[in-house]
């Protein structure tokens, strides 16, 4: 698998044989299998949409690819041009390596905004650029343009988003996740709290990121959005204690 990163410059992510089991220590050590043998390669310019029934492990798989969860078995390689080997193994990486990769390579948008108290929406969105040494004025200008495009009212830009509506918080969250133009984007139901007009805007932003060369993996429960952004739809089988198949099936 490592040779694939040397022979295929378009490959951004390669997950092989991913299994994830959760142990419930407060319930007698009961184990829940969330993923079983999932594999996926994603190249630049692709938007791979994960589909499947509730409980199939879609969000768990995204979190494994972002390094929030450590896979029980399998390997996840992410292209990392700053390394001589040109990839980083998330299943073997030290925490500081994962943090660095998130700053330079991986963007993540979830359904929920983890707002920092007393930090304004404008500064929250600009922060990923500032952390990459972009001039603060330029970062805020770019953040303002993105918030405006996402229909976040100007009167809210100087306020902390903790008290915003769910849809307003989600649009701030999307702006923060997309502003740095990471080459790899992981999107966990980014349009779940949005009305039709704002779903269309977010879908267009995702298409633009894909056309600019980003590799994208996402979960979208809205069928219209899914069909608009996807270059490939793959399905996760539901995993149970009696099943051994958790493979992705191309739709």
C-alpha positions in Angstrom: 0.0 0.0 0.0 2.8 2.4 0.7 4.1 2.1 -2.8 0.7 3.5 -4.1 1.6 6.9 -2.7 4.8 6.9 -4.7 3.2 5.7 -7.9 -0.1 7.7 -7.8 0.3 11.4 -7.1 -3.5 11.9 -7.0 -4.0 9.5 -4.1 -4.7 11.4 -0.9 -6.1 8.8 1.5 -5.9 5.0 1.6 -7.7 3.0 4.3 -7.3 -0.7 4.3 -9.2 -3.3 6.4 -10.4 -0.9 9.0 -12.1 -2.4 12.1 -13.3 -0.5 15.1 -14.7 -2.2 18.2 -15.9 -0.2 21.2 -15.5 -1.7 24.7 -18.2 -0.6 27.3 -16.2 -0.8 30.5 -19.1 0.2 32.6 -21.3 -2.6 31.2 -19.1 -5.5 32.0 -16.7 -5.0 29.1 -19.3 -5.6 26.5 -18.0 -5.0 23.0 -19.7 -3.3 20.0 -18.4 -3.8 16.5 -18.8 -0.6 14.6 -16.6 -1.3 11.5 -15.4 -4.6 10.1 -12.9 -4.7 7.2 -13.7 -1.4 5.5 -11.3 -0.2 2.8 -11.4 3.0 0.7 -9.0 4.9 -1.5 -9.7 8.6 -2.3 -8.0 10.7 -4.9 -7.8 14.4 -5.6 -10.9 15.8 -7.3 -13.2 13.1 -5.9 -16.1 13.5 -3.5 -16.9 10.1 -2.1 -20.2 10.0 -0.3 -20.7 7.3 2.4 -24.2 5.8 2.5 -25.9 3.2 4.5 -28.4 2.6 7.3 -28.1 4.2 10.7 -25.6 2.3 12.7 -23.5 1.2 9.7 -20.5 3.1 11.0 -20.3 6.1 8.6 -19.4 8.7 11.3 -17.1 6.2 13.0 -15.2 5.7 9.8 -14.8 9.4 9.3 -13.5 9.8 12.8 -11.0 7.1 12.3 -9.8 8.8 9.1 -9.4 12.1 11.1 -7.6 10.4 14.0 -10.3 11.0 16.6 -10.8 7.3 16.9 -7.9 4.8 16.7 -8.8 1.9 14.5 -8.8 -1.5 16.2 -7.3 -3.1 13.2 -6.2 -2.0 9.7 -4.2 1.0 8.4 -5.0 4.6 7.3 -2.4 6.4 5.2 -2.7 10.2 4.4 -0.6 11.9 1.9 1.8 14.2 3.6 4.2 16.0 1.3 6.3 17.3 4.2 7.6 13.8 4.9 10.2 12.0 3.0 7.9 8.9 2.8 5.2 11.3 1.5 2.5 9.7 3.7 1.6 9.5 7.4 0.1 6.4 9.0 -2.7 7.6 11.3 -2.8 4.3 13.1 0.9 4.7 14.1 1.3 8.5 14.3 2.1 10.4 17.5 -0.5 13.0 18.6 1.6 15.9 17.6 1.9 14.5 14.1 -1.9 14.2 13.8 -2.3 17.8 15.0 0.2 19.0 12.4 -1.5 17.0 9.6 -4.9 18.6 10.6 -3.3 22.1 10.3 -1.7 21.4 6.9 -3.8 18.7 5.1 -7.1 17.6 6.7 -10.2 19.7 7.2 -13.1 18.3 9.1 -16.7 19.6 9.4 -19.2 17.9 11.8 -22.8 18.6 12.6 -21.8 20.4 15.7 -19.9 23.6 16.3 -17.3 23.4 19.1 -17.4 27.1 19.9 -14.8 28.7 22.0 -16.4 31.1 24.6 -16.0 34.8 23.9 -14.3 34.3 20.5 -16.2 36.0 17.7 -17.5 34.2 14.7 -15.1 36.2 12.4 -12.1 35.2 14.5 -13.2 31.6 14.8 -13.4 31.3 11.0 -10.1 33.1 10.4 -8.1 31.1 13.0 -7.2 28.1 10.6 -5.6 30.6 8.3 -3.8 32.6 11.1 -2.4 29.3 12.4 -0.8 28.8 9.0 0.9 32.1 9.2 -1.5 34.0 6.9 -1.6 37.7 7.7 -4.4 38.4 10.3 -6.1 41.2 8.2 -6.1 38.9 5.1 -7.4 36.0 7.1 -10.3 38.1 8.5 -11.1 39.5 5.0 -11.3 36.0 3.7 -13.4 34.9 6.7 -15.8 37.8 6.1 -16.2 36.9 2.5 -17.0 33.3 3.3 -19.5 34.2 6.1 -21.2 36.6 3.7 -21.5 34.0 1.1 -23.0 31.6 3.6 -25.7 34.2 4.6 -24.4 34.7 8.1 -25.7 38.2 9.1 -22.9 40.8 9.5 -24.4 41.8 12.9 -23.3 38.3 14.2 -19.7 38.4 13.0 -18.4 40.1 16.1 -20.4 37.8 18.4 -19.5 34.4 19.8 -21.7 31.8 18.1 -22.7 29.8 21.2 -26.1 31.5 21.2 -26.8 31.4 17.5 -29.5 29.3 15.9 -28.5 25.8 14.9 -28.4 26.8 11.2 -26.3 29.8 11.9 -23.8 27.8 14.0 -23.6 25.2 11.3 -22.7 27.8 8.6 -20.0 29.2 10.9 -18.8 25.7 11.3 -18.7 25.1 7.6 -16.8 28.4 6.9 -14.2 27.4 9.5 -13.8 23.9 7.9 -13.5 25.1 4.3 -11.6 28.4 4.6 -8.1 26.8 4.7 -8.7 24.9 1.5 -7.2 21.7 2.8 -6.4 19.1 0.2 -8.4 16.5 2.1 -11.9 17.3 3.5 -14.0 15.0 5.8 -17.6 16.2 6.1 -20.0 14.6 8.6 -23.5 15.8 7.7 -22.5 19.4 7.2 -26.0 20.4 5.8 -28.1 18.7 8.5 -29.3 21.9 10.1 -29.7 24.0 7.0 -32.7 25.1 4.9 -32.9 24.4 1.2 -31.3 27.8 0.1 -28.3 27.3 2.4 -27.9 23.7 1.5 -27.5 24.8 -2.1 -24.8 27.3 -1.2 -22.9 24.7 0.8 -23.2 22.1 -2.0 -21.8 24.7 -4.4 -18.8 25.4 -2.1 -18.1 21.6 -1.9 -18.3 21.3 -5.7 -15.9 24.2 -6.0 -13.4 22.6 -3.5 -13.7 19.3 -5.4 -13.1 21.0 -8.8 -10.1 22.8 -7.3 -8.6 19.3 -6.5 -9.6 18.5 -3.0 -10.2 14.9 -2.0 -13.5 14.8 -0.1 -15.3 12.1 1.9 -18.7 13.0 3.2 -22.0 11.9 4.7 -25.1 13.6 3.4 -28.6 12.5 4.4 -30.2 15.0 2.0 -30.5 13.1 -1.3 -30.4 16.1 -3.6 -27.2 17.4 -2.0 -25.6 13.9 -2.1 -26.4 13.6 -5.8 -25.1 17.1 -6.5 -21.7 16.8 -4.8 -20.8 13.1 -5.2 -18.5 11.7 -7.8 -18.9 8.3 -6.2 -21.3 6.9 -3.6 -20.3 3.9 -1.5 -22.3 2.0 1.0 -21.3 0.6 4.4 -22.9 -2.6 5.5 -24.3 -2.6 9.0 -22.0 -4.5 11.3 -23.4 -6.8 14.0 -21.8 -9.4 16.2 -22.9 -12.1 13.8 -21.6 -10.4 10.7 -18.0 -10.2 9.3 -18.7 -8.0 6.4 -18.3 -4.3 6.7 -17.0 -3.6 3.2 -17.9 -0.6 1.2 -20.0 -1.2 -1.9 -19.8 1.2 -4.8 -23.2 2.5 -5.8 
